[in-house]
Amino acid sequence: MEKKINITFVLPSLIPGGAERILSFVALHLDRSKFNATLLVVGYEKDTVYDTKDLHVIYLNKPRVLKSFFSLFHYFRKNKPDIVVSSIVHLNTLIAFMSPFFRRTKFVSREANVLSVLAKHNPYTKSIFPKWMVTTGYKLVDKIICQSKDMQNDMTTNYGVKKEKTTLINNPITNTFQTKPIARDFTKPIHFITIGRLSKEKGHDRILEALSQVDFPFKYTIIGNGIEKETIFNDIENKGLTSKVNYVPFTKHVETYLAESDLFLQGSYVEGFPNVLIESCVVGTPILAFNAPGGLDEIIENGKNGYIANTLDAYVEKLNALNTDFTFTPETVSNIVKSRFNKSKIITEYELLFKSLIHKKP
């Protein structure tokens, strides 16, 4: 009988977030006859929002990734996992510099963003590790998982990573949402929704600018929290949109909000591989997105489950058109993503990667 592969998935925390959701989901659904999975969390158990009851989870109880260096090093030395998988650039970089001390362990970094573009819109990403450290770190690991072609191209073009060191694995559908029966109720004002962190790169500013330019009635739900909250709501007030906006800081009922909405508005200047867009499509709610690096064109088929607009004028024009001519059907919107990103397909791709790393000839 083949020996099980011991994998440790490392995350900064289990607070709401795409990387946190995906890696905990992958850890939970690996074939347990072939893999032993451990979730190693830098942060605190009290912050956990994802289901981990069937997972072996260890919390380091550290307030920041940088304060976890010695705890992580000690864990790797004591437990000697076959594979370590981390996500989010600052954690990836920290662990990458440990990797030369553990030659028998394979280190995998899952990149969560198109880094070169993200750095232009979110200065925080540059404040922890300079680019040369990220570039050096990514040369030390054994494999880099990219969620989209844009991300893969960014790694090879801007960070000097050889393409053969990267692998493309899209994010899976992580929830069994039901597809809604009706696309839109024309007896009510059209209902828009945006779900995501309130930060500059998410582009709430250009969504609000577009909405300020339409002249039909609508309702707009914003779900999320973040450092740009005050700026965003000042913008809402200045544009006279306050009465049209419903704000929800956090919810465990994403499916309900998505199903009650007619159209998901995506404003991001850059994305990783937005899980929430996949979820929106699963329930049958299409997307109107600004064109941006990060895999939108791998999720959205124009006219079938959404549209991608290249400019503000084009975005406003499409909003006006969809208010009167809404031709999407929930079943079509849902089936497009189900065929590409179902759990079985994506988990199999992760398992094949892990096996190839262990059984790869020197």
N, C-alpha and C positions, 0 to 999 in steps of 0.2 A: 504494500500500500504506500502510495506517495506521501511524503511528509508534507504537512500543512505549512503554508507560507505565513509567517508572522509579520503583519503590517501594522505600523503605528501611524495614524492620521493625526497631524498636529494642527491646531487652530488657535488663533488668539483668544477666542471666546465662543460662546454659543448664543450671543445676542442675535436679534434679527439681522440677517444679511445673506447675500447670495452664496458666498464661499462657505459660510457656516452651514447653510442648509444642504448644499450639494455634497460636501465631504462627509457630513454626518449621515446623509442618505446613502451614499456609496458604501460607507463602512457598515451600515446596517443591513444592506442587501447583498453583500458578497456571499458566494457559495460557502457555507460554513463547513462543508466537508473538505474544502480545499484551502480555506483561509482562516486565520485567527486575526480578528481585527480589534485594535485598541484605539480609543479616541483620547488623545492627550491634549488637554485644554489649558492654555496659559492662565486664563482668568478664573472667575469664581462660579461655583455651582448655582448661586442665587440668581445669576443673570441668564440661566439657561431657559430658552423658549422652545427648543426642539425636543422631540420624543427620543429619549436615550435609554429607555427602560430595558431594552434588550441588547444593550451595548456595554462593553467594558469601558468605563470612562474614568479617567484620572484627571483631577484638577490640581494645577500647580499653585493656584491662589496668588497669582502675581498681578499687580495693577497694570503693568505694561510689558510688552514683548521684550524690550531691552533689559528688564530686570529678571528675565527668565533664563538668561544664558547658562548659568551654572546648573540650574535645576534640569534644564533640557540635556546638557552635556552628561550630567550624572545619570539621568534616565537611560540615555543611549548606551552608556558604558555598562550599566548594570543589566539591562534587558536585552541588548544586542538584537534588535529587530532585523528581519531580513530586508524589509523595505520601510523607509520613512517617507510619507507623503505630506507635504505642507502646502498652504495656500495663503495668498496675500503677500505682496512684494517684500515688506519689511521683515516678516517672519521667514520667508523663503531665503532672503539674503543672510540673515543671522544663522540659520541652520546650514546654509551652503558652506559658510566658513568653518563649520565644525566637521563637515563631511570627510576631509582628508584624514581625520583621526580615527575613522571607523571604516576601514577598507572593505570589510565583509558585508557592510550594509549598503544597499542601493538607495540613493536619495532622489526623490522625485519632487519637483516644484510644479504646482498648478498655478499658472499665471491667471489673474482675474481681470486684467485690464489691458488695453492698448496703451502701454506705459508712456510712450513718447508723446501721445496726444493728451493723456490724463494730466501729465506734468504741467501742461500749458494752462489748464483750467483749475487745477487743485494744487496750490503751492505746498500743501502739507506733504504730498507724496515725495517732494524733493528735500524735505527738511530732516528726514530720518537718516537715509543713506544716499550719498551722492551717486550720480549715474555710474561712475567708474567702479564703485563698490558693487552695485547691482550687476554690472557687466561681468566683473570678475567672479562674483558669486555664481552666476548662472553658467559659467564655464566649468565650475567645480562639480555640479550635480550630474547625475546620470541621465536624467530625462526631464523634459519640460512639457507639461500638458497645456496645450493651448485650446481655448474654447471655440475659437473662430479662426477663419483664414486670415482676417485682418490682424489678429493677435499673433498668429504664426509668422506672418510677413514682418511685423514690427520686431519680433525677436531676432529674426535673421538679418534684417536691414539695419536696425538701429542699435542692437545690443550685441552684435557679433556672434550670435549663436548659430552653430551649424544646423542646417535644416534636419539632418538625420538625428540630431539630438532632440528634436521636437516631435510631438505627436498631436494630432488634432482629434479631440473628443468633445463633442457638444454636450451641453447640460441636459440631463434627463427631466422628464415630467415627474415631479416629486409628489403630486397629489392626485387622488382619484376624483377629480371634480366632475360633476354632472354637466352635460351640455344643455343649455337653456332651450326651451321650445320656440321662443319668438325672438326675432332679431330686434325689432323696435316697435314700440307703441306710438303711433303717429298722433294719438289724441293728447299726448303729453309733450312738453319741451324736451328736446334731445338732452341726454344725460352723459356727460363726459367724466372720465376718471383718470387720475395719475397716481401711481403707487411707487414710492422710492424715497431714498434718503434726501433730505433737504440740504443739498450741497450744490456748489456752483456748477459742477460738471453735469448735473442732472438737467440743467436748462429750463427750470421752471419759468425763468424770466422771458424766454421767447414764446413759451406757450401762452403766458399771460398777455404778452404783446399781441399775439394772434387773436386771442379771445376778445381783446379790447377793440378789435377792428371788425367784428361781425355785428350784424344788427338784428339777429333773431334771438328769441328767448332760449335759455339753456340753463342747466344746472351742472356744476363742476365739483366733484369730490376729490380732495387731495388727501392721500394717506401717507404718513411718514413723519419723521422727525430729523432734526439736524441743526447744524450751526447757522444755516442760512434762514432759519424760520422767521426771524424778525424782519430781515430784508425782504423776504418773499411776501409777507403779509403787509408790509408797508407798500409794496408794489401793488398788491391787490386793492388796497384802499385808495391809492393814488389814481388807479385806473377805473375806479368806480365799480368794482366787481364784487365788493364784500357781500352783498345780498344774494349773489349767485353761487357763492363758494361754501361748501361744507367741508370742514376740516376734521380729520380723524388721526390722532397721533400714532396709534398702534391698534391693530385688531388681529384676532385669531380667526376671523370670519371673512377672509379675503374673497372666497368663492361667492359669498352672498353679495358683496359690494360689486364684484366684477359682473355677476349675472344681472344685477339691477341697472347696470350702465350700458349705454349703447355703443360707446367708442372709447378706446383707451388712447390718451394723448401722451406721446413720448417726445420729450424735448432735449434729451441728452446730447451733449457735444461729443461724448465718447462713452462707450459701454464695454463691459466684458462680454458676457453673453446673457442678456437680460432674461432671467427666469420668469419674471412677472409677465413678460410679453407672451411667453409660452403658455402660462397659466390663463391669461386673458383669452387666448385663442382656444384653449381646451374648453372653456365654458361657452365659447361661441361669440365672444366680444372682439371685434376686429380692432386694428391699430392704425392710428395716423401718426407717423414718426417723421421727425426731421432727419435727413440723411446724416449719418455719423459713423465713424469707424467702430467696429465691434461686433459684427455678425448680424446686423439687421437684415441684410439681403439673404441670409441663410434661414431666416425665420419668416419674413414677409414676402408673399407673392402678390405683386400689385394687382388689385382688383378682386383677389380671391379671399385673402384674410387681412387685407389692409392696404395702405399706401405709404410710400416714402416720398416726402417732399424735399426738394433741394434748396428752396428759399422760403423766406417768410411769406412773400406774396403767394407762392404756390401753396403753402400751408393754409393760408386764409381762404384761398380760392377753393381748396378741397373741403374745408369746413363748411363753406356756403353750399357747395354741391351736395355734400352728404346730408345736410339738413333737409333737403327736399327730395333727393334721389338716393335712398339707402337700399342698395341691392344685395347686401351680404346675407347669406343664410348661415345660421349657427352651425349646422352640420358640416358644411364645407369648410368654414373657418376652423373648426375643431379637428377635422380629419387631416388637414394639411400638417399640423404639428404632431398629431398622434402617430402618423406613419414614420416620421423622422426621428422623434425624440422619446419614444416609449422606453419605459424602464428596462425591459429585457434587452433591447438593442444596446443601450448605453452601458449598462452594467457588464454586459459581455465584453465590450470594448475595453473597459477597465481591467477585467480579469485577464484578458489576453495580454494586455500590456504588462501586468504584474508577473505573469508566468514567463513572458519573454525575457524580462530582466533577470529572473532567477536562473533560468535554464540557458541563458545566453553563454556561448562558449567564450572563454577569455581570448 
